[in-house]
Protein backbone atom coordinates (compact mmCIF):
# COMPACT_ATOMS: atom_id res chain seq x y z
CA UNK A 1 0.00 0.00 0.00
CA UNK A 2 1.54 3.32 -1.01
CA UNK A 3 1.76 6.40 1.18
CA UNK A 4 -1.41 8.15 0.07
CA UNK A 5 -3.63 5.06 0.08
CA UNK A 6 -2.40 4.12 3.55
CA UNK A 7 -3.05 7.64 4.78
CA UNK A 8 -6.54 7.67 3.23
CA UNK A 9 -7.40 4.29 4.77
CA UNK A 10 -6.23 5.36 8.21
CA UNK A 11 -8.34 8.50 7.86
CA UNK A 12 -11.35 6.30 7.08
CA UNK A 13 -10.66 4.20 10.18
CA UNK A 14 -10.27 7.23 12.46
CA UNK A 15 -13.36 8.98 11.13
CA UNK A 16 -15.38 5.76 11.09
CA UNK A 17 -14.61 5.10 14.75
CA UNK A 18 -15.41 8.70 15.64
CA UNK A 19 -18.80 8.49 13.89
CA UNK A 20 -19.62 5.40 15.94
CA UNK A 21 -18.64 7.10 19.19
CA UNK A 22 -15.68 4.79 19.79
CA UNK A 23 -12.57 6.28 21.33
CA UNK A 24 -9.77 4.09 20.07
CA UNK A 25 -6.25 5.49 19.53
CA UNK A 26 -5.28 5.17 15.87
CA UNK A 27 -1.71 6.13 15.02
CA UNK A 28 -1.43 9.04 12.59
CA UNK A 29 0.08 8.47 9.18
CA UNK A 30 3.59 9.98 9.12
CA UNK A 31 3.94 12.17 6.06
CA UNK A 32 5.91 10.40 3.38
CA UNK A 33 6.27 7.14 5.32
CA UNK A 34 4.93 3.70 4.59
CA UNK A 35 2.67 1.91 7.06
CA UNK A 36 3.83 -1.69 7.40
CA UNK A 37 1.23 -4.27 6.43
CA UNK A 38 1.61 -5.91 9.84
CA UNK A 39 0.68 -2.64 11.61
CA UNK A 40 -2.47 -2.20 9.53
CA UNK A 41 -3.49 -5.80 10.07
CA UNK A 42 -2.87 -5.70 13.81
CA UNK A 43 -5.01 -2.56 14.15
CA UNK A 44 -7.90 -4.08 12.20
CA UNK A 45 -7.67 -7.38 14.05
CA UNK A 46 -7.72 -5.52 17.37
CA UNK A 47 -10.87 -3.67 16.28
CA UNK A 48 -12.47 -6.92 15.12
CA UNK A 49 -11.70 -8.67 18.40
CA UNK A 50 -12.83 -5.75 20.56
CA UNK A 51 -15.92 -4.57 18.67
CA UNK A 52 -16.96 -7.26 16.20
CA UNK A 53 -17.80 -7.31 12.50
CA UNK A 54 -20.53 -4.66 12.42
CA UNK A 55 -18.16 -1.94 13.60
CA UNK A 56 -15.60 -2.80 10.91
CA UNK A 57 -18.25 -2.71 8.19
CA UNK A 58 -19.51 0.68 9.38
CA UNK A 59 -16.05 2.26 9.18
CA UNK A 60 -16.61 2.94 5.48
CA UNK A 61 -19.42 5.37 6.30
CA UNK A 62 -16.65 7.87 7.03
CA UNK A 63 -16.68 8.76 3.31
CA UNK A 64 -19.92 10.67 3.97
CA UNK A 65 -18.23 12.98 6.48
CA UNK A 66 -16.65 15.20 3.83
CA UNK A 67 -13.19 14.78 5.37
CA UNK A 68 -11.08 12.97 2.84
CA UNK A 69 -8.27 13.26 0.35
CA UNK A 70 -8.34 13.87 -3.41
CA UNK A 71 -8.20 10.09 -3.91
CA UNK A 72 -11.92 10.02 -3.14
CA UNK A 73 -12.79 12.33 -6.04
CA UNK A 74 -12.48 9.82 -8.93
CA UNK A 75 -14.46 7.26 -6.91
CA UNK A 76 -17.21 9.72 -6.00
CA UNK A 77 -17.71 10.59 -9.69
CA UNK A 78 -18.50 6.98 -10.67
CA UNK A 79 -21.70 6.66 -12.70
CA UNK A 80 -22.82 3.28 -11.38
CA UNK A 81 -21.54 0.39 -9.20
CA UNK A 82 -19.61 -1.29 -12.02
CA UNK A 83 -17.87 1.98 -12.89
CA UNK A 84 -17.06 2.44 -9.19
CA UNK A 85 -15.41 -0.98 -8.99
CA UNK A 86 -13.40 -0.34 -12.17
CA UNK A 87 -12.11 2.89 -10.64
CA UNK A 88 -11.35 1.05 -7.39
CA UNK A 89 -9.39 -1.56 -9.36
CA UNK A 90 -7.34 1.21 -10.97
CA UNK A 91 -6.54 2.49 -7.49
CA UNK A 92 -5.41 -0.98 -6.41
CA UNK A 93 -3.22 -1.23 -9.50
CA UNK A 94 -1.82 2.28 -9.11
CA UNK A 95 -0.68 1.73 -5.52
CA UNK A 96 0.55 -1.82 -6.18
CA UNK A 97 -1.84 -3.18 -3.59
CA UNK A 98 -1.12 -6.67 -2.28
CA UNK A 99 -4.81 -7.41 -2.70
CA UNK A 100 -7.26 -6.98 -5.54
CA UNK A 101 -11.02 -6.81 -5.90
CA UNK A 102 -12.29 -9.06 -8.70
CA UNK A 103 -15.67 -8.86 -10.40
CA UNK A 104 -16.96 -12.44 -10.30
CA UNK A 105 -20.40 -11.73 -11.75
CA UNK A 106 -21.87 -8.59 -13.28
CA UNK A 107 -25.50 -8.33 -14.37
CA UNK A 108 -28.28 -5.74 -14.31
CA UNK A 109 -28.38 -4.27 -10.80
CA UNK A 110 -26.21 -7.06 -9.38
CA UNK A 111 -22.50 -7.55 -8.68
CA UNK A 112 -20.58 -10.36 -7.03
CA UNK A 113 -17.09 -9.36 -5.86
CA UNK A 114 -14.11 -11.25 -4.46
CA UNK A 115 -11.32 -9.74 -2.35
CA UNK A 116 -8.22 -11.86 -2.94
CA UNK A 117 -4.43 -11.82 -2.76
CA UNK A 118 -2.80 -10.38 -5.86
CA UNK A 119 0.31 -12.49 -5.44
CA UNK A 120 1.51 -15.04 -2.93
CA UNK A 121 -0.37 -17.53 -0.79
CA UNK A 122 -1.45 -15.20 2.02
CA UNK A 123 -5.03 -13.96 1.43
CA UNK A 124 -6.51 -10.81 2.99
CA UNK A 125 -7.61 -11.27 6.57
CA UNK A 126 -11.29 -11.26 7.50
CA UNK A 127 -10.95 -7.80 9.02
CA UNK A 128 -9.37 -6.45 5.80
CA UNK A 129 -12.23 -7.94 3.78
CA UNK A 130 -14.81 -6.31 6.02
CA UNK A 131 -13.13 -2.91 5.85
CA UNK A 132 -13.03 -3.00 2.03
CA UNK A 133 -16.58 -4.25 1.51
CA UNK A 134 -17.94 -1.80 4.06
CA UNK A 135 -16.12 1.01 2.25
CA UNK A 136 -17.39 -0.06 -1.19
CA UNK A 137 -20.95 -0.25 0.16
CA UNK A 138 -20.64 3.30 1.53
CA UNK A 139 -19.23 4.53 -1.77
CA UNK A 140 -22.17 3.03 -3.65
CA UNK A 141 -24.53 5.01 -1.44
CA UNK A 142 -22.36 8.11 -1.91
CA UNK A 143 -22.62 8.05 -5.72
CA UNK A 144 -26.42 7.80 -5.62
CA UNK A 145 -27.09 4.08 -6.01
CA UNK A 146 -30.66 3.39 -4.88
CA UNK A 147 -31.47 0.87 -2.15
CA UNK A 148 -28.07 -0.82 -2.04
CA UNK A 149 -28.13 -4.27 -0.45
CA UNK A 150 -24.95 -6.12 0.50
CA UNK A 151 -24.25 -9.56 1.95
CA UNK A 152 -21.65 -12.32 1.86
CA UNK A 153 -22.43 -14.81 -0.88
CA UNK A 154 -24.43 -17.81 0.28
CA UNK A 155 -26.11 -15.86 3.10
CA UNK A 156 -29.89 -15.47 2.92
CA UNK A 157 -30.41 -12.17 4.74
CA UNK A 158 -28.87 -8.84 3.76
CA UNK A 159 -26.12 -7.52 6.02
CA UNK A 160 -26.74 -3.97 4.79
CA UNK A 161 -29.81 -2.37 3.25
CA UNK A 162 -29.89 1.22 2.00
CA UNK A 163 -26.89 2.30 4.05
CA UNK A 164 -27.89 0.61 7.30
CA UNK A 165 -25.81 -2.27 8.63
CA UNK A 166 -27.41 -4.92 10.80
CA UNK A 167 -26.26 -5.01 14.43
CA UNK A 168 -24.08 -7.71 15.96
CA UNK A 169 -23.16 -9.35 12.66
CA UNK A 170 -20.92 -12.39 12.72
CA UNK A 171 -19.78 -13.25 9.21
CA UNK A 172 -18.20 -16.56 8.36
CA UNK A 173 -16.84 -16.35 4.81
CA UNK A 174 -15.82 -12.74 4.27
CA UNK A 175 -14.00 -12.71 0.91
CA UNK A 176 -17.00 -12.93 -1.47
CA UNK A 177 -19.91 -10.47 -1.43
CA UNK A 178 -23.06 -9.90 -3.42
CA UNK A 179 -24.51 -6.45 -4.10
CA UNK A 180 -27.94 -5.58 -5.48
CA UNK A 181 -29.61 -2.23 -6.06
CA UNK A 182 -32.68 -0.64 -7.66
CA UNK A 183 -31.11 1.94 -9.99
CA UNK A 184 -29.38 5.32 -9.85
CA UNK A 185 -30.67 8.61 -8.51
CA UNK A 186 -30.46 11.82 -10.49
CA UNK A 187 -27.21 13.58 -9.69
CA UNK A 188 -26.64 17.29 -10.01
CA UNK A 189 -22.85 17.01 -10.43
CA UNK A 190 -23.14 14.99 -13.66
CA UNK A 191 -20.26 15.46 -16.07
CA UNK A 192 -20.71 19.13 -16.84
CA UNK A 193 -17.62 21.32 -16.49
CA UNK A 194 -17.48 23.80 -13.66
CA UNK A 195 -16.98 26.63 -16.15
CA UNK A 196 -18.79 27.52 -19.35
CA UNK A 197 -16.07 28.41 -21.85
CA UNK A 198 -17.09 29.80 -25.22
CA UNK A 199 -14.21 28.34 -27.23
CA UNK A 200 -15.01 24.80 -28.43
CA UNK A 201 -11.60 23.33 -27.54
CA UNK A 202 -11.77 24.91 -24.10
CA UNK A 203 -15.21 23.43 -23.58
CA UNK A 204 -14.03 19.94 -24.54
CA UNK A 205 -10.95 20.31 -22.33
CA UNK A 206 -13.08 21.47 -19.40
CA UNK A 207 -15.32 18.45 -19.88
CA UNK A 208 -12.33 16.11 -19.64
CA UNK A 209 -10.89 18.04 -16.70
CA UNK A 210 -14.08 17.66 -14.66
CA UNK A 211 -13.33 13.94 -14.30
CA UNK A 212 -9.73 13.29 -15.39
CA UNK A 213 -9.71 9.99 -13.48
CA UNK A 214 -12.37 8.51 -15.74
CA UNK A 215 -11.29 5.82 -18.21
CA UNK A 216 -11.78 8.13 -21.18
CA UNK A 217 -12.13 6.88 -24.73
CA UNK A 218 -12.87 8.74 -27.93
CA UNK A 219 -16.28 7.08 -28.12
CA UNK A 220 -17.13 8.02 -24.51
CA UNK A 221 -16.18 11.65 -25.06
CA UNK A 222 -18.17 11.79 -28.31
CA UNK A 223 -21.26 10.38 -26.57
CA UNK A 224 -21.00 12.97 -23.82
CA UNK A 225 -20.72 15.74 -26.40
CA UNK A 226 -23.66 14.42 -28.43
CA UNK A 227 -21.69 13.66 -31.57
CA UNK A 228 -20.06 10.70 -33.32
CA UNK A 229 -16.48 9.58 -32.80
CA UNK A 230 -15.72 10.28 -36.48
CA UNK A 231 -17.08 13.82 -36.28
CA UNK A 232 -15.16 14.47 -33.09
CA UNK A 233 -11.93 13.23 -34.65
CA UNK A 234 -12.46 15.45 -37.67
CA UNK A 235 -13.13 18.51 -35.51
CA UNK A 236 -10.03 17.83 -33.40
CA UNK A 237 -7.91 17.52 -36.54
CA UNK A 238 -9.26 20.88 -37.72
CA UNK A 239 -7.98 22.28 -34.41
CA UNK A 240 -4.60 20.59 -35.08
CA UNK A 241 -5.13 18.24 -32.17
CA UNK A 242 -6.23 14.68 -31.42
CA UNK A 243 -8.09 12.92 -28.64
CA UNK A 244 -4.95 11.39 -27.12
CA UNK A 245 -3.04 14.67 -27.31
CA UNK A 246 -5.88 16.68 -25.74
CA UNK A 247 -6.39 14.15 -22.93
CA UNK A 248 -2.65 14.10 -22.17
CA UNK A 249 -2.56 17.91 -22.04
CA UNK A 250 -5.61 18.11 -19.79
CA UNK A 251 -4.26 15.53 -17.35
CA UNK A 252 -0.84 17.21 -17.27
CA UNK A 253 -2.48 20.61 -16.64
CA UNK A 254 -4.58 19.26 -13.77
CA UNK A 255 -1.56 17.49 -12.29
CA UNK A 256 0.54 20.66 -12.62
CA UNK A 257 -2.02 22.65 -10.66
CA UNK A 258 -2.09 20.12 -7.83
CA UNK A 259 1.69 19.71 -7.76
CA UNK A 260 2.16 23.46 -7.66
CA UNK A 261 -0.50 24.43 -5.14
CA UNK A 262 -1.08 21.45 -2.81
CA UNK A 263 0.92 19.23 -0.52
CA UNK A 264 -0.65 16.00 -1.72
CA UNK A 265 1.85 13.34 -2.74
CA UNK A 266 2.76 12.93 -6.43
CA UNK A 267 1.38 9.38 -6.26
CA UNK A 268 -2.03 10.58 -5.11
CA UNK A 269 -2.07 13.34 -7.73
CA UNK A 270 -1.20 10.83 -10.46
CA UNK A 271 -4.10 8.61 -9.47
CA UNK A 272 -6.58 11.49 -9.24
CA UNK A 273 -5.58 12.77 -12.68
CA UNK A 274 -6.21 9.44 -14.38
CA UNK A 275 -2.78 7.93 -14.95
CA UNK A 276 -2.73 4.14 -14.91
CA UNK A 277 0.34 3.88 -12.66
CA UNK A 278 3.21 5.97 -11.35
CA UNK A 279 5.52 5.12 -14.26
CA UNK A 280 2.82 6.26 -16.70
CA UNK A 281 2.41 9.50 -14.72
CA UNK A 282 6.13 10.25 -14.76
CA UNK A 283 6.56 9.40 -18.45
CA UNK A 284 3.54 11.30 -19.79
CA UNK A 285 3.89 14.28 -17.48
CA UNK A 286 7.54 14.73 -18.54
CA UNK A 287 6.53 14.45 -22.19
CA UNK A 288 4.07 17.33 -21.73
CA UNK A 289 6.05 19.57 -19.37
CA UNK A 290 9.73 18.53 -19.73
CA UNK A 291 9.78 17.87 -15.96
CA UNK A 292 9.16 14.80 -13.87
CA UNK A 293 6.38 15.35 -11.29
CA UNK A 294 8.93 15.57 -8.47
CA UNK A 295 11.16 18.02 -10.36
CA UNK A 296 8.13 20.14 -11.26
CA UNK A 297 7.10 20.38 -7.62
CA UNK A 298 10.62 21.23 -6.47
CA UNK A 299 10.81 24.10 -8.95
CA UNK A 300 7.28 25.52 -8.95
CA UNK A 301 5.57 24.56 -5.69
CA UNK A 302 3.88 27.42 -3.83
CA UNK A 303 3.29 26.84 -0.15
CA UNK A 304 -0.36 26.49 0.80
CA UNK A 305 0.34 27.38 4.39
Protein Blocks (a to p, Z undefined) as FASTA:
>chain_A
ZZklmmmmmmmmmmmmmmnopacddddddehiacdfklmmmmmmmmmmmnojmlmmmmmm
mmmnopacfklmmmmmpcbfklmmmmmmmmmmmnopabdcddfbdcehiacdddddfbdj
bdcdfklmmmmmmmmmmmmmmnopahiacddehiabdfbgghiacehiacfblmbccddd
fbdcddfklmadfbdcfblklmmmmmmmmmmmbccdfklmmmmnopafklmmmmmmmnop
afklmmmmmmmmmmmmmmmmpcbdfklmmmmnopabfklmmmmmmmmnopafklmmmmmo
ccfZZ
